[in-house]
Amino acid sequence: MSRVYNFSAGPAALPLSVLQEVQAEMLEWDGQGASVMEVSHRSKAFVELAAQAEQDLRDLMAIPDNYKVLFVQGGATTQFSAIPLNLKHLGQSADYAHTGHWSKKAIADAKRFIDVNVVCDTSAEAYKSVPVKTQWTVDPNAAYLHLTPNETIAGVEFDWLPDTDVPICADLSSTILSRPIDVSKFGVIYAGAQKNIGPAGITIVIVREDLLGHCDPQAPRMLDWTVMAESDSMSNTPPTFAWYLAAKVFKWLKAQGGLEAMAAVNAEKADMLYGYIDASDGYYTNPVQESDRSWMNVPFLIHDTDLEASFIEQATKAGLHSLKGHRSVGGMRASIYNATGIDAVKALMQFMQDFQAQNPR
Ligand SMILES: Cc1ncc(COP(=O)(O)O)c(C=O)c1O
């Protein structure tokens, strides 16, 4: 077996021990005489798994009792539409922060259902920072305020919240479970699984109960959070394998010491890598303002763009995979989610050092 250091932005690395457990249970899960993929989602065993997964996530994130936890399909992208469809009764327009490629997509989808007020917009400067909250033009009458606290492509992250009394809806796809957050400050949190939760195919929505019950009646029933909450996320056949795997990742996170422990490791990984880049005297650079740098997605450039192709090719040969930047921005990007450990970051830094030595300025 040969497993590489995996810097993929998503679907991303999963913890090895989780994969090994899955491997061991592939032919028979939980004494069922079948794999988890081959049993009914209504079976006692699966219903128990689903309930335990929810409880473990509640424990990890300290989710208050007045929030529902939904396991839905369609990825985070489907929630770009579900949010306005479920919340548009709250106001004439919705506030959106435009801080990266994913918030841009969320805005485009929301506009099909509700008027959008863009409270800040960094597209003109290629998403290199997040405006301080005093510069945001929030509307006190907005139905809600939508944020993307971690922008996966540009590698921009902010962990503070703007001052507003309207429900905050946050796309945490690429930062959920990387550190503790105060869930009670949010109306809705959602995240596709394929970075810090599990495989693609399942999406988590954490929604405050008072926001349920008002979905646009024309909306597909699968996008109605109330329908999903009332059916324990089993309004139709759920992605059972992805749910099962997410449940194992939650157990793994608990065994690591929970989100405080993950935050310490993630801060260390990010500090090491940004520190190395900044100390390289311009050989490597990260374009993001220091205060807004992502812990999870670290884009970087080499001083000579002609070297990029050979950097990526040689890195891949050396067992460091998926370092190519997003096709819309180029350069390199190291995604260092929970399952990509300190050893991977050290191996990357060593490779960067060797590459620089072999390709001096
Ligand atoms: C921040 C963010 N939001 C949304 C998405 C889209 O997620 P999905 O592919 O699950 O629809 C992504 C995907 O990478 C993302 O990084």
The ligand as a MOL file (V3000), in Angstrom:
LIG
                    3D

  0  0  0     0  0            999 V3000
M  V30 BEGIN CTAB
M  V30 COUNTS 16 16 0 0 0
M  V30 BEGIN ATOM
M  V30 1 C -16.7860 27.2190 0.6400 0
M  V30 2 C -17.4700 26.3210 -0.3210 0
M  V30 3 N -18.7980 26.4430 -0.5090 0
M  V30 4 C -19.4690 25.6450 -1.3520 0
M  V30 5 C -18.8290 24.6820 -2.0740 0
M  V30 6 C -19.6190 23.8140 -3.0020 0
M  V30 7 O -19.8300 22.6220 -2.3620 0
M  V30 8 P -20.5460 21.3870 -3.0630 0
M  V30 9 O -19.6420 20.9090 -4.1400 0
M  V30 10 O -20.7350 20.4280 -1.9280 0
M  V30 11 O -21.8470 21.8720 -3.6130 0
M  V30 12 C -17.4560 24.4910 -1.9070 0
M  V30 13 C -16.7510 23.4310 -2.6610 0
M  V30 14 O -15.5670 23.3020 -2.6630 0
M  V30 15 C -16.7720 25.3320 -1.0210 0
M  V30 16 O -15.4500 25.2030 -0.8420 0
M  V30 END ATOM
M  V30 BEGIN BOND
M  V30 1 1 1 2
M  V30 2 1 2 3
M  V30 3 2 2 15
M  V30 4 2 3 4
M  V30 5 1 4 5
M  V30 6 1 5 6
M  V30 7 2 5 12
M  V30 8 1 6 7
M  V30 9 1 7 8
M  V30 10 2 8 9
M  V30 11 1 8 10
M  V30 12 1 8 11
M  V30 13 1 12 13
M  V30 14 1 12 15
M  V30 15 2 13 14
M  V30 16 1 15 16
M  V30 END BOND
M  V30 END CTAB
M  END
